[in-house]
Each structure stands twice: as structure tokens, then as C-alpha cells.
Amino acid sequence: MGKNPDREVRMSSIARTAYRARKDWMLYVLILPALMYFILFAFLPVAEGANISFQNYRFVGESEYIGFQNYQRVFETAGFWRVFRNTVILGFSNVLLTAFIPMLLALMLNEVMFSPWKRFVQTILYLPHLFSWVVVGGIWIFILAPNGGIVNSIRGLFGADPVFFLVKENLARSLYIGINLWKQAGFVCILFLAAIAGINPELYEAAMIDGAGGFMRAMYITVPELMRTLKVVLLLNVMGALRIFDQIYVMRNEVVAPKVDVLMYYVYIRGLEQFDLGYASAISVFIFLITLVITLIARRFMKYNV
Amino acid sequence: MKSNQISKSLFGRRLFVVANTLILLMLALSMIVPLINVLAVSFTTDLESFENTIKLFPRDPSTIGYRTLFKRVAILHPFLNNTIVTLVGTFLHVFLASIAGYMLTKQRFVGKALLVLMVTIPMMIPFQMIIIPVYVMMRRLGLIDTLYSLIVIDIVATFSILLMKNYFEGIPISLAESALMDGAREFTIFSRIYVPLALPGIATISIFQFVSRWNQFLPAVLFINSPTKYTLQIALRSLVVSQELTSTTQQVANNTRMAGIVISIVPLILVYIFAQKYFIKGMMTGAIKD
């Protein structure tokens, strides 16, 4: 109601039509840059990516259509399945850990009565989210370094020999998952805290009257009220999981590569370093379809359960 | 009996508070100690920066790390490139999101449903999934290995457009109407009424863009080849990543690497300190959007 200026403005009908036309012409100009961007850098690339995936595409010279050969090659390479496995393992752990641990953190912070301390912890926990993966990776490479790193310095106090943690193959995945948690936990935690702030205080008052203690209140009021946020966070994490790139690109090395190289990194290397563009595009299309399916399922799941 | 129960629960509560405080303190320290360590090491001498101690203060403060960073590593050029890309990109992003968002607040115009679809669908197309064709497109447009490629990428985002649209819709229509009655032109109404009243939204988008452009990494990895076009993150990466991978370059001491980290996070921390409320606001909108 009343949102449409046209309806409110009193003019003769001819004048109004003329005015509308002129105004509409202006309107389309306003959205034109955005549309052009989306066409050039979203819609066309999706179509072109699919197209390239059916060719032995070259930047220079003739490219020809080769049917499903790229896809066949993808599914027949052991390298692809290795990075697929790594992506699923790292992604799945990230999805769960960076949802439940921040939720726990939010519950803990919610119990803090002294608000400057609460705000301080909140602010500090959020900090790493601001930094790029180059910075976070750089900080951790240094923390874990054999000479000068904090961890090995502490070990040194107890007389232990320095360990070069980042080239330990069996430690790699846990480290990468832990560092991702370190970077993202504070950010996700703030989402939960905001949701907690929105809970109707009458629920707590009623529970207090019924004699529920702090733990009971958290378990029976706060946690159920957080389920919607939890689902949103899980969905966001799933979206992010298949796109892991920066962290791996910065932190990987040849020793741990078999355990941590992920799909997007593989696409980048195969496509833009080795110029096997058809092959890389086939993987992209495959991941894109998986993402789409997961998103649709998750959205439907969320809609029916809120 | 009853008082016993109460004192027991009080004791439990106290125990919980102590444990809670300790755990939170440990977590906060896990963030603070590394950052102080980075800062301290950045001000050490070359030799001291390799010592195996938990350094929270340089024993012998020195700016040699920073001098090496600007002289031998020549970080200034990537830093300036980063600043240009960030400022120009953020400005254009906010401008385009504002005008597109304003357009979408209009109730009736031909093709509205289609336009809304064309604006919202790209949210489902993550950049990472289309890097190859986007690279091909950039090549075709002749933007590979130019800073333009980094400015153009992400110059428009669905999220920002919708955020601006929401802000504009919150502005009472009567304001625009009375201006229209007074004979104001559409552009005047937009720039004099809508933009000033939507400043919190503009601030939120600006800050998020600033941070994400300052940290922009994947596009720079993809599109930039020549060292004169390097952005900060690319330069920083070759600096901080473990040496055996970059063995062709000369040994860089830890103080120089940490100095690189410090200069790349200082702008972010400044923005964070001065605009914290917009961070929280933007995050909320971002999460609720889904």
C-alpha cells in the first residue's frame, strides 16, 4: 500500500504515460550494468563451461567436440577420486565442526555475566575471520615452524626435539580442519549469539519460575530456539565445503598433497596450469551439479522443518 | 535439606563460571598470543627472529624486517595495487548495487519478474565453479593480467543489490512523493533522499567489500601473471609460504615475513575497530537472507 508513487501522483493520463515511459527508460539504465555483469560473468560462463567440457578446448587453434570423453577421463583418473575423497573428508568435518563448536561457544558466552569480558572475547574470536587465508596460513606456518615457531618453542621447554608439523602426512587433515575452525569459529559464533539475543525473555522467566537451573534453561530453551540458525549455518558450511581453495593453495606442500589437495585446486591446476581445459571444465560442471542438488535438497529440508 | 541443595547448586554454578571463564580465556589467548607473536617477531633482528622462544616482545627492537620488506621484497608496489583495486572496486560495487537496488524498489515496470530472476539466480552460481569459463571470458575481453580484471570481478553482487533494495524500501514513500510534487527529478530524489537515508546500508556493503577485496586471492591467482601487477595477497603468499617451495628466491628471515603479515592486516583491523557495528549488522542480514 502506498509504495507506488505512480498511483499517488495525480496527473492527466497522457502526461502520466509519458512520464512513466521516460522514467522507465531511466530505470532500465540503472540496472543495465548489473545485468551485463551477470550475463558476462555468471550466465554465459555457466553455458560456456558446459560447452567447453564437451570439447578438447584450446586457447589457440581448433577445438573440436568430443562428446563425453572429458567426463570419462575424469571418472577414470585416480587423481580425481583422490581429491574428491579429500574434499569430502575435509568438507564434511568443516561443515560439522564449524557449526557445533561455535554453537557451544555461543552458549558458553551467553552465560558470561560480565559484559565487557563477553564483548572482549567476542571481538577477539571474530578477528581471524577478517584475515585472508594467506595471512592465516602464513601465521600458522610460522606458529608450527621448526625454528622460531611457538609450538616447537613450547616443546623445546620440555626438552622435545622440534617437529616440522606441516610435512606430517597423517597430521595434515586434522591440522587443516583445526585451522579452518580457528579462522571461522568466532564468525559463526556471533551468528548464534545474535539468534540467542532474539529469544523471547518470557521463556526464560517462565522456566525460572518452574525452577529450571542454568543448564536446564540452555538445554530446553536456548538450544531448541537455535535450531533454525543451526540449519542456516550448516547450509552455508555445505556451500563453502565444496569450494575450499584458498586454504589449500596457501598451506599445501608436496609431502601432504595426497591428503589435502581438493577439487577446486585440482581444477585450477589441470585447467589453468596444464591447460587441459576440457577436463577441468568437466569437473567444474560435475561439482556444480552436486552443489545444485545439495542446495535444493537442503532448502527443501529447511523449509519443511522450520 | 533445602538450603543444602541451594548451596550445592550455588557451588555447581561457581564451578561452571570458573571453568567457563578459563576455557574462554584459553580460546581468546589462542588468538591473541599468535598475533602478538607475529607483531613482536616483525620487530626483531634477522637472527633473533629464528630463535626458539615464545616471543611476545622483541629483545632488541629493530625495523630491519620492514626495511627488507620494502627494499628487497619491494612490497610497496603490490600494496599500492591492492589499495587501488580495493578502493575503486568498492566504490563501483556500492554505486552499482545502489542504483540497481533502487530500480528494483519500483513496483510496476515491464519485465520485472524476469529482471528479479536474472538478479537472484547468480547467487546460486559460485565463482569457484566457473573459473575456467570466466578466465576464457576475461581473455576474450583482453583483461587478463590487468588490474581491471580484479576490479571487474565481483563488481556486482546479488547480496548487495538486495540489501540496498531492502534499505530503500524501508524509506517512507511520502518523502519521495512530496519531493515529486515539488517538481524534483528522479535523480534528485535518489541522490538527496534515498541515498542519505540508506547510508547504514551503504556503509555495511562498503565495509564488507573493502575486506573481501583487500583479501581477494583466487581472482588474482587466476588473472595476474606479471610481478608489476601483483596484489598484496599474491606477494605475501610467496613471502610467507614455506621456503622449500620457493627455494629459488633468497632466504627471507622470519621478521620480514611477519612484517608482511602486519602491514596486510593493519588496514583490516583499523576498519574493524571503527566500523564494528556495521560488521554485526551486515552479518545478520547475510545470514537471514538465506
Boltz contact constraints between the chains, C-beta under 6 A:
constraints:
  - contact:
      token1: [A, 2]
      token2: [B, 173]
      max_distance: 6.0
  - contact:
      token1: [A, 3]
      token2: [B, 107]
      max_distance: 6.0
  - contact:
      token1: [A, 3]
      token2: [B, 173]
      max_distance: 6.0
  - contact:
      token1: [A, 4]
      token2: [B, 107]
      max_distance: 6.0
  - contact:
      token1: [A, 5]
      token2: [B, 176]
      max_distance: 6.0
  - contact:
      token1: [A, 5]
      token2: [B, 177]
      max_distance: 6.0
  - contact:
      token1: [A, 8]
      token2: [B, 177]
      max_distance: 6.0
  - contact:
      token1: [A, 24]
      token2: [B, 109]
      max_distance: 6.0
  - contact:
      token1: [A, 27]
      token2: [B, 103]
      max_distance: 6.0
  - contact:
      token1: [A, 27]
      token2: [B, 109]
      max_distance: 6.0
  - contact:
      token1: [A, 30]
      token2: [B, 99]
      max_distance: 6.0
  - contact:
      token1: [A, 30]
      token2: [B, 103]
      max_distance: 6.0
  - contact:
      token1: [A, 31]
      token2: [B, 100]
      max_distance: 6.0
  - contact:
      token1: [A, 31]
      token2: [B, 103]
      max_distance: 6.0
  - contact:
      token1: [A, 33]
      token2: [B, 96]
      max_distance: 6.0
  - contact:
      token1: [A, 34]
      token2: [B, 96]
      max_distance: 6.0
  - contact:
      token1: [A, 34]
      token2: [B, 100]
      max_distance: 6.0
  - contact:
      token1: [A, 34]
      token2: [B, 156]
      max_distance: 6.0
  - contact:
      token1: [A, 37]
      token2: [B, 156]
      max_distance: 6.0
  - contact:
      token1: [A, 38]
      token2: [B, 122]
      max_distance: 6.0
  - contact:
      token1: [A, 41]
      token2: [B, 134]
      max_distance: 6.0
  - contact:
      token1: [A, 42]
      token2: [B, 122]
      max_distance: 6.0
  - contact:
      token1: [A, 42]
      token2: [B, 125]
      max_distance: 6.0
  - contact:
      token1: [A, 45]
      token2: [B, 130]
      max_distance: 6.0
  - contact:
      token1: [A, 45]
      token2: [B, 133]
      max_distance: 6.0
  - contact:
      token1: [A, 45]
      token2: [B, 134]
      max_distance: 6.0
  - contact:
      token1: [A, 46]
      token2: [B, 125]
      max_distance: 6.0
  - contact:
      token1: [A, 48]
      token2: [B, 133]
      max_distance: 6.0
  - contact:
      token1: [A, 49]
      token2: [B, 130]
      max_distance: 6.0
  - contact:
      token1: [A, 49]
      token2: [B, 133]
      max_distance: 6.0
  - contact:
      token1: [A, 108]
      token2: [B, 20]
      max_distance: 6.0
  - contact:
      token1: [A, 111]
      token2: [B, 20]
      max_distance: 6.0
  - contact:
      token1: [A, 121]
      token2: [B, 24]
      max_distance: 6.0
  - contact:
      token1: [A, 121]
      token2: [B, 28]
      max_distance: 6.0
  - contact:
      token1: [A, 124]
      token2: [B, 28]
      max_distance: 6.0
  - contact:
      token1: [A, 124]
      token2: [B, 31]
      max_distance: 6.0
  - contact:
      token1: [A, 127]
      token2: [B, 31]
      max_distance: 6.0
  - contact:
      token1: [A, 130]
      token2: [B, 268]
      max_distance: 6.0
  - contact:
      token1: [A, 130]
      token2: [B, 272]
      max_distance: 6.0
  - contact:
      token1: [A, 131]
      token2: [B, 265]
      max_distance: 6.0
  - contact:
      token1: [A, 132]
      token2: [B, 215]
      max_distance: 6.0
  - contact:
      token1: [A, 132]
      token2: [B, 217]
      max_distance: 6.0
  - contact:
      token1: [A, 132]
      token2: [B, 233]
      max_distance: 6.0
  - contact:
      token1: [A, 134]
      token2: [B, 233]
      max_distance: 6.0
  - contact:
      token1: [A, 134]
      token2: [B, 236]
      max_distance: 6.0
  - contact:
      token1: [A, 134]
      token2: [B, 237]
      max_distance: 6.0
  - contact:
      token1: [A, 135]
      token2: [B, 261]
      max_distance: 6.0
  - contact:
      token1: [A, 135]
      token2: [B, 264]
      max_distance: 6.0
  - contact:
      token1: [A, 135]
      token2: [B, 265]
      max_distance: 6.0
  - contact:
      token1: [A, 138]
      token2: [B, 240]
      max_distance: 6.0
  - contact:
      token1: [A, 138]
      token2: [B, 261]
      max_distance: 6.0
  - contact:
      token1: [A, 139]
      token2: [B, 34]
      max_distance: 6.0
  - contact:
      token1: [A, 139]
      token2: [B, 38]
      max_distance: 6.0
  - contact:
      token1: [A, 141]
      token2: [B, 242]
      max_distance: 6.0
  - contact:
      token1: [A, 143]
      token2: [B, 34]
      max_distance: 6.0
  - contact:
      token1: [A, 147]
      token2: [B, 50]
      max_distance: 6.0
  - contact:
      token1: [A, 148]
      token2: [B, 50]
      max_distance: 6.0
  - contact:
      token1: [A, 148]
      token2: [B, 254]
      max_distance: 6.0
  - contact:
      token1: [A, 150]
      token2: [B, 37]
      max_distance: 6.0
  - contact:
      token1: [A, 150]
      token2: [B, 54]
      max_distance: 6.0
  - contact:
      token1: [A, 153]
      token2: [B, 52]
      max_distance: 6.0
  - contact:
      token1: [A, 153]
      token2: [B, 53]
      max_distance: 6.0
  - contact:
      token1: [A, 153]
      token2: [B, 54]
      max_distance: 6.0
  - contact:
      token1: [A, 156]
      token2: [B, 52]
      max_distance: 6.0
  - contact:
      token1: [A, 191]
      token2: [B, 287]
      max_distance: 6.0
  - contact:
      token1: [A, 194]
      token2: [B, 284]
      max_distance: 6.0
  - contact:
      token1: [A, 232]
      token2: [B, 287]
      max_distance: 6.0
  - contact:
      token1: [A, 232]
      token2: [B, 290]
      max_distance: 6.0
  - contact:
      token1: [A, 243]
      token2: [B, 126]
      max_distance: 6.0
  - contact:
      token1: [A, 243]
      token2: [B, 128]
      max_distance: 6.0
  - contact:
      token1: [A, 245]
      token2: [B, 218]
      max_distance: 6.0
  - contact:
      token1: [A, 246]
      token2: [B, 217]
      max_distance: 6.0
  - contact:
      token1: [A, 264]
      token2: [B, 128]
      max_distance: 6.0
  - contact:
      token1: [A, 271]
      token2: [B, 132]
      max_distance: 6.0
  - contact:
      token1: [A, 277]
      token2: [B, 132]
      max_distance: 6.0
  - contact:
      token1: [A, 280]
      token2: [B, 132]
      max_distance: 6.0
  - contact:
      token1: [A, 281]
      token2: [B, 132]
      max_distance: 6.0
  - contact:
      token1: [A, 284]
      token2: [B, 129]
      max_distance: 6.0
  - contact:
      token1: [A, 287]
      token2: [B, 129]
      max_distance: 6.0
  - contact:
      token1: [A, 288]
      token2: [B, 129]
      max_distance: 6.0
